[in-house]
Structure formats: structure tokens, C-alpha cells
Amino acid sequence: MVSPPGRDTVGWGIAGCGWVARDYAAPAIRESSNGRLLALFDPDADAMARIVGKDGAVRSTAALAALLDVPGLDAVYVATPNHLHRPIVEAAAAAGKAVLCEKPMALDLADARAMVAACNHAGTRYATAFDQRFHPAHQAAAALIRAGAVGRVTALRIVYACWVGATWSADNWRIDPARAGGGAFFDLAPHGLDLASMLLGEPLVRAEILGQHRLHDYARGPIDDGAMLVAATASGVLASLHVAYNCPEFLPRRRLEIMGERGQLTLADTMGQTPGGSLVLHDAAGAREIAVAGIGRSPFTAQVEAFADHLLGRRPFGFEPGQDLETMQLLATLRDRIADRPPVQGRA
Ligand SMILES: NC(=O)c1ccc[n+]([C@@H]2O[C@H](COP(=O)([O-])OP(=O)(O)OC[C@H]3O[C@@H](n4cnc5c(N)ncnc54)[C@H](O)[C@@H]3O)[C@@H](O)[C@H]2O)c1
């Protein structure tokens, strides 16, 4: 909780000011009804300048301790490369700050557990920034499933793919195992695994995985450029998840389907960082698009508002760190299986 009690705004800092912070997290905090962006931390002054813009109220620092010392700072949004999540979360927790940390939580399960333990020990709130939980179409789909719109669910199918070339960013840490922790699977699958759990109301527990080294020269060892998962929940729902760095972005590549005994929900272009997309219900009466309230609103904004409301004591956040650790455990286990077994080889 923020102190003193009775405040109506959470003071935010951001650690790591690259793509996700600049284009999504910072705008979300700025347009949120209950948050204020107070300070940034990044060794790259230009990265911070791109977020600060003309906003003289936001402080920039290249020292984490200085960020954590900013008066009124309640929460830190962690958006650094993955290997830095643990030390930053631990430092923020030790300073009594709440943390919203980007996915994947950390490089491995032990680090992720240590992060949650540090927050618990300090009495601060930890959450993983699974923004897609807050996409209105995903929330509408979850509500329709709970209301029985498709009957008993039999299967969930997800495609979440993009193109990441070797020079995708100036410092492409995503293809460096020491900083990323894995390739396309480790980067993209967390969203699908988390959404499966949210939509089905139970996690995936049995899973098989194949990774591939297919199109990109950087794809080798633990860095796959595509992976396909088949899995099941304890109650018997089957799931498939195809993630890839080797999918041209002009192709249809963000799709989520939930099939049941009486119908199917199809969500197109809802997964990802941006608002929008569509939700269609197919059943015996035919197919119809479901109007989703707030579909044009950024899921990042809804996420930071929900987290801040929780810190202000107004409502539960709805997602516990234990669930994130379960997802991390499955993610790390499958990542290790890709690394241990020869991935599907053969570049055309
Ligand atoms: N939720 C999503 O949809 C989504 C999308 C993209 C990225 N992400 C996650 O967000 C995180 C950041 O990804 P990105 O694409 O923005 O990366 P990026 O490379 O664009 O930005 C990373 C930033 O971290 C900074 N940085 C490097 N070392 C640092 C240090 N020691 N202390 C503080 N900052 C440091 C870099 O200077 C850079 O500005 C990753 O964990 C990634 O998996 C999530």
C-alpha cells in the first residue's frame, strides 16, 4: 500500500527506458487516472530523453539508487533486458517500492522466486507486467467462457508470432542467451501461457515442445526462432501455442481461439502491445462479432491503473505472484527442453 493512506495517486518510476517503456509503459502511466510518472533510470541518456520530452517534471538518472530515492516514488515499472530484472526488483523491494516487472520474470525460476521473496520480505507488492490480461477483448472472452457461451471448453489454440531479424534493435539482447535467457519461445510464450491460465481458469500442466532453428542465422543453441507447444490442463483442455521470430509481419500472426462443445471464440490481433482487434463468437446460430467496451484503450493503461488502484487499497489486482511463478516454472522447464534436445534444424 502507498503511504500515507488516503492518497489518490501512485508515484511511478521506470527502470529501463527502451521500446516497451517509451511506447507503452510511460504513455500508460501518463494517461492513467491514478498515477504520475516521476522518474526514469537508464544508463542511456538519449533513451530517457525520448520519454521525458518536454515534461520537466520527470527526473532522469543513471543510478538506480537515485531513482529509488525520488520523493513520492511508490512503484517501479521494470523494463530492462531480462537478466537485469532480478537485481532491480530486489533493490526496489529493499527500498520499499512496489514492482511491476516485465515478462519473462527472470532468466530462471530461482531468480524469479528470489524476486518474489524479496518483495514479500519487504512487504511490498510484486506483479508481472502481463498487460494482455487487461486487454478488454481477453477479459470479455474470459467472461463469455465463464458464462458458458461455448459450453465445456475442449481446446485453446494460440498463434503469437513476429519477425525479429539479427539487427532488430541497436543492441539486440534478445538473441544473446546471457541477457535474454532464450529465444522466441522464452520471449513470446509467457503471454500465451498466462492467457491460457486466465481464460481457462486453470494452468497448463502437461506440455511438450519443439523448437526450431529455421530462418535466422542467429538461431542456434538455446536461441530458437520458432517453437510449437502442445499442452493440457488438469481438467483435460488441450492447448497449442505457436510462437515465432520468423514470421513476416504482413502475415496474420496474432490469433487466439477457444473451442467448446457449443461454440468457438476467435480473437484476431488482440495479442500484442496495441489496443484493438476483434472477438467473434461462432455457434450453431452462425458467427457474430462481439462488441467489446473499451477495445480502443491500451492494455498497458488498464494494467497500471489496476496495479495503482490495488496499491491505493481500492480493489484487488486479481493476479498473485504465485501464479506468475507457476508460469515461470513451466516456461523455464520448456526452455531447457528446447536447449537440451536438438531443435528442428535445416535452413532452406
Ligand atoms: N509486454 C510486452 O508486450 C513486451 C514487449 C516488449 C518487451 N517486453 C519486455 O520488456 C523488457 C524490455 O524490452 P524492450 O524491448 O523495451 O528492450 P529495449 O532494448 O528496447 O530497452 C531496454 C532498455 O534497458 C536499458 N538498460 C540496459 N541496461 C540497463 C541497466 N543496467 N539499468 C537500467 N536500464 C538498462 C537500455 O539502455 C534500454 O533503454 C524485456 O524484459 C522484454 O521482454 C515486453
PDBQT file of the ligand as one rigid body, heavy atoms in Angstrom, charges set to zero:
ROOT
HETATM    1  N1  LIG A 401       4.768  -6.908 -22.580  1.00  0.00    +0.000 N 
HETATM    2  C1  LIG A 401       5.216  -6.816 -23.813  1.00  0.00    +0.000 C 
HETATM    3  O1  LIG A 401       4.471  -6.931 -24.774  1.00  0.00    +0.000 OA
HETATM    4  C2  LIG A 401       6.678  -6.544 -24.033  1.00  0.00    +0.000 A 
HETATM    5  C3  LIG A 401       7.097  -6.011 -25.263  1.00  0.00    +0.000 A 
HETATM    6  C4  LIG A 401       8.447  -5.749 -25.430  1.00  0.00    +0.000 A 
HETATM    7  C5  LIG A 401       9.357  -6.026 -24.422  1.00  0.00    +0.000 A 
HETATM    8  N2  LIG A 401       8.917  -6.563 -23.252  1.00  0.00    +0.000 N 
HETATM    9  C6  LIG A 401       9.861  -6.823 -22.153  1.00  0.00    +0.000 C 
HETATM   10  O2  LIG A 401      10.301  -5.565 -21.668  1.00  0.00    +0.000 OA
HETATM   11  C7  LIG A 401      11.682  -5.611 -21.333  1.00  0.00    +0.000 C 
HETATM   12  C8  LIG A 401      12.429  -4.559 -22.164  1.00  0.00    +0.000 C 
HETATM   13  O3  LIG A 401      12.283  -4.855 -23.538  1.00  0.00    +0.000 OA
HETATM   14  P1  LIG A 401      12.490  -3.710 -24.664  1.00  0.00    +0.000 P 
HETATM   15  O4  LIG A 401      12.033  -4.276 -25.937  1.00  0.00    +0.000 OA
HETATM   16  O5  LIG A 401      11.875  -2.427 -24.199  1.00  0.00    +0.000 OA
HETATM   17  O6  LIG A 401      14.069  -3.591 -24.672  1.00  0.00    +0.000 OA
HETATM   18  P2  LIG A 401      14.953  -2.401 -25.233  1.00  0.00    +0.000 P 
HETATM   19  O7  LIG A 401      16.257  -2.993 -25.625  1.00  0.00    +0.000 OA
HETATM   20  O8  LIG A 401      14.192  -1.595 -26.237  1.00  0.00    +0.000 OA
HETATM   21  O9  LIG A 401      15.160  -1.469 -23.957  1.00  0.00    +0.000 OA
HETATM   22  C9  LIG A 401      15.905  -1.881 -22.837  1.00  0.00    +0.000 C 
HETATM   23  C10 LIG A 401      16.387  -0.642 -22.103  1.00  0.00    +0.000 C 
HETATM   24  O10 LIG A 401      17.072  -1.067 -20.928  1.00  0.00    +0.000 OA
HETATM   25  C11 LIG A 401      18.186  -0.222 -20.768  1.00  0.00    +0.000 C 
HETATM   26  N3  LIG A 401      19.191  -0.804 -19.914  1.00  0.00    +0.000 N 
HETATM   27  C12 LIG A 401      20.252  -1.575 -20.254  1.00  0.00    +0.000 A 
HETATM   28  N4  LIG A 401      20.993  -1.835 -19.160  1.00  0.00    +0.000 NA
HETATM   29  C13 LIG A 401      20.382  -1.220 -18.109  1.00  0.00    +0.000 A 
HETATM   30  C14 LIG A 401      20.664  -1.130 -16.722  1.00  0.00    +0.000 A 
HETATM   31  N5  LIG A 401      21.736  -1.724 -16.171  1.00  0.00    +0.000 N 
HETATM   32  N6  LIG A 401      19.822  -0.424 -15.949  1.00  0.00    +0.000 NA
HETATM   33  C15 LIG A 401      18.730   0.193 -16.480  1.00  0.00    +0.000 A 
HETATM   34  N7  LIG A 401      18.418   0.142 -17.791  1.00  0.00    +0.000 NA
HETATM   35  C16 LIG A 401      19.223  -0.570 -18.591  1.00  0.00    +0.000 A 
HETATM   36  C17 LIG A 401      18.692   0.023 -22.184  1.00  0.00    +0.000 C 
HETATM   37  O11 LIG A 401      19.530   1.173 -22.249  1.00  0.00    +0.000 OA
HETATM   38  C18 LIG A 401      17.377   0.206 -22.917  1.00  0.00    +0.000 C 
HETATM   39  O12 LIG A 401      16.974   1.557 -22.948  1.00  0.00    +0.000 OA
HETATM   40  C19 LIG A 401      12.121  -7.055 -21.591  1.00  0.00    +0.000 C 
HETATM   41  O13 LIG A 401      12.026  -7.779 -20.391  1.00  0.00    +0.000 OA
HETATM   42  C20 LIG A 401      11.107  -7.569 -22.602  1.00  0.00    +0.000 C 
HETATM   43  O14 LIG A 401      10.931  -8.972 -22.545  1.00  0.00    +0.000 OA
HETATM   44  C21 LIG A 401       7.601  -6.810 -23.048  1.00  0.00    +0.000 A 
ENDROOT
TORSDOF 0
